């Protein structure tokens, strides 16, 4: 077997929806929908080993902490584990007053009664009823006519009404799904939903939820949006109806379908954290919520500690969140490419200087700090990285702000190490090669500053005198110049015959307050035209500059050798 040369002989294109005056393309999302997490039901039934009570309770707590006000907690008729968990939530007082739990049931009398029993004593609850209505299910699975399928929904609705009447202590809400809505005839779905409305008699104060699932994603998300808008326009008593979306990801566009469905008139979105669900998964609620957040909309869900959410989801589902998953993946805020790193580094620098709070950093649609992520992981260095990458790491890890030309000089040493190791370089790797390159507190130094004094002569010149260890032997040296740097350079020339001309010098503080240190960078030219760099770090800025000159002297010796 292989892929067909003419797939049209086996697969049909999904038909367009006749909606020439569609309005959703001109709309924008301006407020969050109602959210329903179905992690404990739809998500749970899609994992190899369903969650036990411990995992279910941990996941429930995460959902409450995140801000979900509607949570589908299970399919009570599926077995004792599901039923007992639901009753434990209700009878154990585990459901906050501002949270309403939901259970799912097929339109069968015994299953509906079991569902009500599981919620006995609840302050408020949603019973979610469903039956499939599409042609494939009617013809292949059930071998039923449209009227027969409609009758299943009507009978289920009557049972919801009657069972709720027997339990007046609970504030009952109802949800009905014309399952397989996205592959069913729109007018038939409307007909079935209207019949359910006639039984349950919703009001604006007590609306009926119609869930319109893309049970299997079979078309582009714009077609799903057309279906939602058509339903939104034609369902009677729209003010007594909540339109809910339940998209799947078979075509990889479950999030897009949900977003366009909101634009088309939907009020509510169902899904799972990080897109868990059957086959290719449900709509990822994290992605939809944070997409809104990046557009300036408060989604009313809090992912300030997204790594905690990931830890819980991975533990409960035993499924890892992919490294490239939007917002949550380990690598989604990470740049290895040199050009990307340079743009991000410049973006952060510009962000610190701007006069407003708007986020404008290239390649980062959201500030990682808003999700509890540190900036240390934003730029990581490997053999594909450029000078901006290691410069960022040194700045964040050591506080060093390397001059631009020095970044270019140091980049070849980083590249050599990355090629040699054949792996990503961490901050310790980069700091070690930096120390070795510029002779910062390492043993392999020809020249090592031991101590020094500086005095001003009567003619205004500076006198430098000190002890420099040369190849392990201490020597007293001295020299005169117009300033400290020139007097040290004169000393090196007189004592060791080492001639250097300063091309550029810069310095900056490392940290703030009484514990602040200084870093000095020196670019020098040798008589043969070669350029060398020196770096000095010390508690005193003058001492840092002296150390930078000695560092440059070691670089010059290496160049000569």
C-alpha positions as a printed Julia matrix, in Angstrom:
561×3 Matrix{Float64}:
   0.0    0.0    0.0
   1.16   3.54  -0.7
  -0.23   7.04  -1.1
  -2.52   7.36  -4.09
  -1.54   9.36  -7.17
  -5.18  10.38  -7.48
  -6.45  10.76  -3.89
  -9.65  12.32  -5.23
 -10.79   8.82  -6.18
 -10.86   7.93  -2.46
 -11.36  11.21  -0.59
 -13.89  13.97  -1.21
 -13.28  17.67  -0.53
 -15.43  18.99   2.29
 -18.32  21.08   0.92
 -18.43  24.82   1.47
 -21.13  26.41   3.61
 -23.6   28.62   1.76
 -23.08  31.78   3.78
 -22.25  34.56   1.32
 -22.77  37.36   3.87
 -20.63  35.78   6.6
 -19.63  38.31   9.25
 -16.97  36.54  11.28
 -13.97  37.49   9.05
 -14.46  41.14  10.0
 -14.67  40.53  13.74
 -11.95  40.46  16.37
 -11.86  38.74  19.73
 -12.25  41.38  22.44
 -13.09  39.34  25.54
 -12.46  35.81  26.78
 -15.07  33.08  26.39
 -16.35  30.88  29.14
 -13.81  28.11  29.56
 -14.53  24.44  30.22
 -11.66  22.1   30.98
 -12.39  18.56  29.9
  -9.02  17.21  31.03
 -10.6   14.98  33.66
 -13.03  13.43  31.16
 -12.07  13.71  27.49
  -8.38  14.04  28.33
  -8.52  11.18  30.81
 -10.18   8.75  28.41
  -7.44   9.36  25.84
  -4.41   8.31  27.91
  -3.0    4.8   28.1
  -3.37   4.52  31.86
  -6.36   6.56  33.1
  -5.77   8.73  36.14
  -6.37   7.32  39.58
  -8.0    9.32  42.38
  -4.71  10.89  43.5
  -3.91  12.2   40.04
  -7.49  13.32  39.42
  -7.52  15.33  42.63
  -4.15  16.91  41.86
  -5.34  17.87  38.37
  -8.61  19.24  39.73
  -6.69  21.46  42.17
  -4.53  22.77  39.3
  -7.61  23.66  37.26
  -9.18  25.52  40.18
  -5.94  27.4   40.9
  -5.65  28.33  37.23
  -9.08  29.93  37.32
 -11.43  27.5   35.58
 -15.02  28.03  36.66
 -16.45  25.09  34.71
 -14.77  21.68  34.86
 -15.95  18.45  33.27
 -14.93  15.98  35.95
 -15.82  12.65  34.39
 -18.14  10.13  32.81
 -19.78   8.71  35.96
 -21.35   5.73  34.21
 -17.95   4.58  32.87
 -17.01   2.78  36.08
 -16.48   2.91  39.82
 -13.31   5.03  39.66
 -15.11   7.78  37.77
 -18.26   7.63  39.9
 -16.4    7.57  43.2
 -14.15  10.48  42.25
 -17.13  12.64  41.34
 -19.02  11.82  44.52
 -15.88  12.52  46.57
 -15.63  16.0   45.08
 -19.26  16.73  45.92
 -19.51  15.14  49.35
 -16.02  16.17  50.4
 -16.77  19.84  49.84
 -13.96  20.05  47.27
 -15.84  22.19  44.76
 -15.48  25.94  45.42
 -18.66  28.01  45.39
 -17.65  29.82  42.21
 -16.87  26.58  40.33
 -19.45  24.35  38.68
 -18.65  20.76  37.75
 -19.98  18.94  34.72
 -20.43  15.28  33.85
 -20.97  13.6   30.5
 -23.53  10.99  29.56
 -24.86   9.35  26.45
 -28.57   9.63  25.82
 -29.46   6.38  27.61
 -31.77   6.11  30.59
 -29.49   4.07  32.86
 -26.47   6.24  32.15
 -28.41   9.44  32.75
 -29.73   8.23  36.11
 -26.22   7.2   37.17
 -24.94  10.64  36.22
 -27.51  12.35  38.45
 -26.71   9.97  41.3
 -23.02  10.86  41.14
 -23.86  14.53  41.69
 -26.26  13.98  44.59
 -25.95  16.9   47.01
 -24.1   19.25  44.65
 -24.81  22.96  45.0
 -24.91  23.29  41.2
 -23.93  21.04  38.33
 -24.08  20.6   34.55
 -25.3   17.38  32.96
 -23.85  17.06  29.46
 -25.98  14.9   27.15
 -24.93  13.8   23.69
 -25.8   11.62  20.74
 -24.25  11.49  17.27
 -26.27  12.99  14.42
 -24.09  12.91  11.28
 -24.86  10.74   8.21
 -21.9    8.4    8.77
 -23.1    7.59  12.27
 -26.76   7.36  11.31
 -26.09   5.1    8.33
 -23.08   3.04   9.41
 -23.07   2.89  13.2
 -26.73   3.12  14.17
 -28.54   2.3   10.91
 -31.2    4.82  11.86
 -33.2    7.5   10.09
 -33.09  11.18  10.98
 -36.35  11.0   12.97
 -35.02   8.06  14.98
 -31.79   9.88  15.84
 -33.78  12.96  16.78
 -35.96  10.86  19.06
 -32.86   9.72  20.98
 -32.08  13.35  21.79
 -35.68  14.11  22.76
 -35.91  11.13  25.11
 -32.62  12.08  26.72
 -33.8   15.64  27.25
 -36.99  14.43  28.9
 -34.97  12.31  31.31
 -32.79  15.32  32.17
 -35.89  17.37  32.92
 -37.56  14.68  35.0
 -34.5   13.59  36.98
 -33.63  17.2   37.81
 -37.18  17.76  39.1
 -36.66  14.92  41.58
 -33.58  16.72  43.02
 -34.63  20.34  43.65
 -31.71  20.92  46.06
 -29.26  21.27  43.18
 -29.19  24.1   40.66
 -29.17  22.04  37.45
 -27.82  23.22  34.13
 -27.89  21.24  30.92
 -25.62  20.89  27.94
 -26.52  19.08  24.75
 -24.1   18.04  22.02
 -25.24  17.07  18.55
 -22.15  14.87  18.43
 -20.27  14.89  15.1
 -21.82  18.31  14.44
 -19.05  19.39  12.07
 -19.79  16.54   9.63
 -23.59  16.67   9.95
 -26.18  18.61   7.97
 -26.51  22.04   9.6
 -30.28  22.18   9.3
 -30.68  18.75  10.86
 -28.41  19.74  13.79
 -30.58  22.81  14.28
 -33.74  20.71  14.12
 -32.46  18.34  16.82
 -31.28  21.21  19.05
 -34.64  22.98  18.72
 -36.39  19.78  19.79
 -34.15  19.6   22.88
 -34.92  23.26  23.64
 -38.64  22.56  23.45
 -38.25  19.97  26.21
 -35.85  21.8   28.52
 -37.3   25.3   28.06
 -34.17  27.4   28.74
 -34.39  31.08  29.71
 -31.88  33.95  29.56
 -31.29  33.49  33.29
 -30.93  29.74  32.94
 -29.65  29.1   29.42
 -29.08  25.78  27.69
 -25.55  25.04  26.49
 -25.27  23.73  22.95
 -21.88  22.19  22.37
 -21.04  22.05  18.65
 -18.1   19.66  18.36
 -15.67  19.13  15.55
 -15.6   15.54  16.74
 -13.24  14.73  13.89
 -11.69  17.76  12.24
 -12.55  17.32   8.58
 -12.26  20.78   7.03
 -10.37  24.04   7.23
 -11.19  26.2   10.26
 -13.0   28.82   8.17
 -15.64  26.21   7.3
 -16.11  25.41  10.98
 -16.53  29.15  11.62
 -19.19  29.28   8.89
 -21.01  26.38  10.58
 -20.91  28.17  13.94
 -22.14  31.46  12.47
 -24.96  29.67  10.63
 -26.04  28.0   13.88
 -25.66  31.28  15.8
 -27.93  33.08  13.33
 -30.61  30.41  13.06
 -31.04  28.89  16.5
 -34.23  30.35  18.03
 -34.2   32.23  21.34
 -30.49  32.92  21.01
 -30.48  34.8   24.33
 -31.38  31.53  26.09
 -28.55  29.58  24.47
 -24.82  29.31  25.15
 -22.87  28.14  22.1
 -19.89  26.04  23.13
 -17.01  24.81  20.95
 -15.22  21.48  21.23
 -12.61  21.28  18.5
 -10.22  18.45  17.78
  -6.88  18.65  16.09
  -7.0   16.0   13.34
  -5.91  18.57  10.74
  -3.66  20.47  13.13
  -5.94  23.5   13.32
  -7.98  22.9   16.47
  -6.84  26.17  18.05
  -7.53  28.16  14.88
 -10.98  26.61  14.57
 -11.79  27.6   18.16
 -10.58  31.16  17.63
 -12.56  31.58  14.43
 -15.55  29.96  16.14
 -15.44  32.63  18.84
 -15.41  35.28  16.13
 -18.41  33.53  14.57
 -20.51  33.95  17.71
 -19.56  31.2   20.18
 -19.63  31.94  23.92
 -17.67  29.05  25.38
 -14.6   26.92  24.56
 -13.96  23.37  25.71
 -10.58  21.69  25.61
  -7.6   20.4   27.53
  -4.4   21.88  28.89
  -1.65  21.5   26.29
  -4.03  19.84  23.85
  -4.36  16.37  25.32
  -7.24  14.34  23.9
  -8.12  11.48  21.62
  -6.15  10.94  18.4
  -4.33  14.21  17.73
  -5.88  15.89  20.74
  -8.39  18.55  21.72
  -8.07  22.28  21.44
  -5.21  23.49  23.66
  -6.76  25.89  26.16
  -3.33  27.21  27.18
  -2.64  28.29  23.62
  -6.03  29.91  23.04
  -5.87  31.76  26.37
  -2.33  33.04  25.9
  -3.0   33.98  22.29
  -5.63  36.33  23.71
  -3.21  37.55  26.36
  -0.69  38.6   23.7
  -3.46  40.68  22.11
  -4.02  42.61  25.33
  -7.01  40.57  26.56
  -7.12  39.15  30.07
  -8.12  35.5   29.47
  -9.19  35.07  33.12
  -6.9   32.04  33.33
  -3.62  32.36  35.21
  -0.51  30.69  33.81
   1.97  32.78  35.8
   3.77  29.56  36.72
   3.46  27.62  33.5
   6.17  25.15  34.51
   4.12  24.08  37.53
   1.16  23.46  35.24
   3.35  21.42  32.89
   4.74  19.38  35.78
   1.23  18.5   36.97
  -0.11  17.71  33.49
   2.87  15.51  32.63
   2.61  13.67  35.95
  -1.12  13.07  35.64
  -1.23  12.22  31.93
   2.17  10.53  31.66
   2.53  12.38  28.35
   5.32  14.94  27.9
   4.57  18.44  26.71
   6.45  18.79  23.44
   9.53  21.01  23.48
   8.0   23.13  20.7
   4.48  23.36  22.14
   3.3   26.99  22.01
   4.08  28.93  25.18
   4.79  25.85  27.3
   7.49  23.96  25.43
  11.0   23.95  26.85
  12.45  25.53  23.71
   9.7   27.92  22.58
  11.49  31.0   23.95
  14.95  29.78  23.02
  17.07  31.03  20.13
  20.14  29.18  18.85
  20.46  31.03  15.55
  22.94  33.89  15.59
  20.7   36.37  13.77
  17.77  35.55  16.05
  19.95  35.97  19.12
  21.22  39.32  17.95
  17.68  40.58  17.32
  16.45  39.37  20.72
  19.43  40.9   22.52
  18.82  44.25  20.82
  15.11  43.97  21.59
  15.76  43.57  25.32
  18.14  46.51  25.28
  15.59  48.68  23.49
  12.87  47.56  25.9
  14.9   48.9   28.82
  15.21  52.33  27.15
  11.66  52.85  25.85
   9.2   55.17  27.55
   6.15  52.88  27.47
   5.38  49.38  28.72
   4.57  47.76  25.37
   6.4   44.54  24.65
   8.47  44.76  21.47
  11.13  42.08  21.43
  11.78  40.29  18.11
  10.94  36.57  18.02
   9.25  36.68  21.43
   5.47  37.23  21.13
   5.15  37.17  24.91
   7.43  38.11  27.79
   8.65  34.77  29.22
   8.69  36.37  32.68
   4.9   36.69  32.56
   4.77  32.88  32.56
   7.35  32.45  35.28
  10.19  31.68  32.87
  13.66  33.16  33.39
  15.54  34.96  30.64
  18.55  32.67  31.03
  16.96  30.12  28.7
  16.0   32.62  26.0
  19.37  32.5   24.26
  21.38  29.3   24.23
  24.65  28.72  22.45
  25.67  25.96  20.06
  27.66  25.75  16.83
  24.89  27.66  14.99
  25.01  30.63  17.31
  26.54  34.03  16.68
  28.28  36.6   18.81
  25.01  37.91  20.21
  24.32  34.56  21.85
  27.34  34.19  24.07
  27.35  37.95  24.75
  23.82  37.61  26.13
  24.84  34.63  28.27
  27.86  36.46  29.69
  25.76  39.52  30.44
  23.01  37.56  32.2
  25.34  35.14  33.99
  28.33  37.34  34.8
  27.08  40.88  34.21
  29.69  41.5   31.49
  28.73  43.83  28.63
  31.3   43.11  25.96
  32.09  45.85  23.41
  30.86  44.96  19.94
  34.33  44.45  18.43
  35.3   42.3   21.37
  32.26  40.11  20.77
  33.54  39.47  17.25
  37.01  38.67  18.62
  35.71  36.24  21.25
  33.24  34.54  18.91
  35.91  32.44  17.19
  36.95  30.91  20.52
  33.35  30.05  21.38
  32.85  28.58  17.91
  35.97  26.43  18.26
  34.74  25.05  21.59
  31.24  24.36  20.24
  32.65  22.54  17.23
  35.02  20.57  19.46
  32.38  19.51  21.99
  29.61  18.99  19.42
  26.9   20.08  21.85
  25.15  23.09  23.31
  27.39  25.29  25.46
  26.12  26.21  28.89
  26.98  29.32  30.89
  29.83  27.58  32.7
  31.38  26.5   29.38
  31.26  30.04  28.02
  32.62  31.58  31.22
  35.49  29.1   31.31
  36.57  29.77  27.72
  36.25  33.52  28.35
  38.56  33.27  31.36
  41.04  31.24  29.38
  40.92  33.56  26.36
  41.53  36.73  28.39
  43.66  35.23  31.2
  41.26  35.94  34.06
  42.46  34.2   37.23
  43.92  31.15  35.52
  47.31  29.51  35.95
  48.39  29.75  32.31
  49.46  33.39  32.42
  52.91  34.76  31.63
  52.15  38.08  33.33
  50.27  38.24  36.61
  49.65  41.4   38.63
  50.57  40.96  42.29
  50.19  44.53  43.6
  50.76  48.12  42.54
  50.86  51.74  43.64
  50.13  54.91  41.68
  51.42  58.38  42.46
  51.32  61.77  40.81
  54.7   63.39  40.05
  55.39  67.11  40.46
  55.14  67.59  36.69
  51.63  66.12  36.65
  52.59  62.71  35.2
  51.56  59.44  36.81
  54.08  57.07  38.33
  53.22  53.39  38.36
  55.16  50.97  40.53
  54.26  47.42  41.34
  55.02  43.75  41.38
  54.29  41.58  38.37
  54.9   37.88  38.4
  56.54  36.77  35.15
  56.54  33.03  34.45
  56.14  32.49  38.19
  58.94  34.9   39.23
  58.07  38.2   40.9
  59.63  41.37  39.53
  59.41  44.95  40.78
  58.64  47.28  37.9
  57.76  50.93  37.36
  56.94  53.42  34.63
  55.71  56.96  33.95
  52.86  58.24  31.79
  50.22  60.94  31.44
  47.65  58.7   33.15
  47.33  55.36  34.85
  46.86  53.34  31.66
  49.74  55.03  29.82
  52.04  54.57  32.85
  51.29  50.82  32.95
  51.91  50.53  29.19
  55.22  52.36  29.64
  56.14  49.94  32.42
  55.47  46.92  30.18
  57.6   48.41  27.42
  60.52  49.33  29.7
  60.51  46.15  31.79
  59.59  43.53  29.21
  59.96  45.14  25.8
  56.23  44.72  25.19
  54.83  47.57  23.1
  51.06  48.1   22.94
  48.97  51.01  21.64
  45.46  51.51  23.03
  42.74  51.61  20.36
  39.68  51.53  22.61
  38.87  51.42  26.3
  35.54  50.97  28.09
  34.35  50.1   31.55
  31.12  49.53  33.47
  29.92  48.57  36.9
  29.06  44.99  37.76
  26.03  45.18  39.99
  25.0   48.04  42.26
  25.55  49.19  45.81
  28.54  48.76  48.06
  29.31  45.3   46.67
  29.51  46.49  43.06
  32.62  45.61  41.06
  33.97  47.04  37.84
  34.82  45.49  34.48
  37.28  47.1   32.07
  37.89  46.2   28.41
  40.97  47.22  26.48
  41.6   46.89  22.74
  45.29  47.25  21.83
  47.4   47.13  18.69
  50.83  45.53  18.5
  53.67  46.97  16.35
  52.95  44.39  13.63
  49.33  45.55  13.41
  47.74  42.65  15.26
  44.89  43.52  17.59
  44.62  42.0   21.06
  42.1   42.4   23.85
  42.37  42.51  27.61
  39.75  42.25  30.35
  40.02  43.26  33.97
  37.57  42.68  36.82
  38.07  44.14  40.28
  36.31  45.84  43.16
  38.14  49.04  42.2
  37.72  50.55  38.73
  41.36  51.67  38.56
  42.56  48.2   39.51
  40.22  46.73  36.88
  41.86  48.86  34.2
  45.36  47.75  35.31
  44.25  44.12  35.19
  42.85  44.71  31.7
  46.29  45.93  30.53
  48.0   42.88  32.05
  45.38  40.69  30.36
  46.19  42.37  27.03
  49.9   41.76  27.68
  49.17  38.03  28.05
  47.14  38.11  24.82
  50.06  39.82  23.05
  52.49  37.2   24.34
  50.19  34.46  23.04
  50.01  36.17  19.65
  53.81  36.39  19.43
  54.32  32.82  20.57
